[in-house]
């Protein structure tokens, strides 16, 4: 009989931990992390929509782009394409993209 109150004290922190983990990546969110090591500001598009701009020598994260196939594109400030990538993400997988130059590859 004394075990029931103690069991609740053990289970409560465990339930909080599991709930916290679900909010921080176990639910399958896939993020795009862009590190812009170039000397210019770039614009990042995901599947044709403008997701974010990234200043020179800065990084940005596009949250939850979703699992599946994606077309990623980086353009310079004049709208000229610098680089395009095709990626396939699994649920919960993040993609890290390092931009090194402002000129097309």
N, C-alpha and C positions, 0 to 999 in steps of 0.2 A: 504494500500500500504506500509506503514512503517513497517508492520509486517514481510514481507519477509526477509529483511536483518537480523532482530533480530532472526527469525526462523533459519536461517543458523548458527548464532552464538550459538544457543542452540543445534542444531543437530550435528554439527561438533564434539564437545567433546563426545557426546553420541556415535557416530559412531566409534571414536577412542577407547572408553571404550569397546564396544562390540567386536571389532577386537582383542583387547588385551586379553579379556577373552577367546576367541576362541583358541588363541595360548597357553593358560595356563590351559587346562584341559577340556574345554567344548566340545572338539572334540572327546572325548572318549578314550584317551590314558590310558592304565593301566600299572602301574609301579610296580616293585618288590623292596621293601626296606628291606635290610638285615642288622640286627644289630648283630655283632659277639661279644658276651660277653665271649667267651671261651678264653683259653690261647694259642691257635694256629691259624695259618693262614688257612683259608678254601677256597675251590673252589666251586662256585655255578654254577650249570647247570640248564638250562631251556629247557625242551623238548629235552634233549639229547645233546645240544650244550653248551659248556663252556662259560658262560656269564661274569663272573668276579671272582676275588679273593678278599678276605676280610681279612685284618690283624687282629690280636687279639685286642679286645676292640675298634674296628672301625666299621663304617657302610658304606654301598655302596648302590647305587640305580641302578637298571637295568631299563633303560627307555623303555617304550612302548613295553611290552611283548605281548600286545594284549588281547582282550577279548576272552573268551572261556575257555576250559579245558587245564590245563597245568600240567606237571610233573616237580616238583622242587626237586633238589638233592644237598646235601652238602657233600663234600669229604674232608678228611684231606690231608696234604701235600704229603702223600705216595699214595694217590689215593683210600684210603679205604672209603667206604660209611659211613657217620655219620647219616644222616637222609634223608628221602624221603617224600615228600608231594604231594598230588593230590589236586589241587584247581580249582575252576571255578570262573572266573572273569567276571563281567559285564563291559560294556563299561564305561571307566572313573574311575573304581574301582582300588585302589592300594591295594597290599598285603604286610603286614608287617610281617617279619619272624625274630624271635629272636633265635639265636644259643647260647646255654648256656654251651655246653660241646664239647670236642673233641672226645668223645667216642660214639659208636653207641647206639641208643635208642632201 
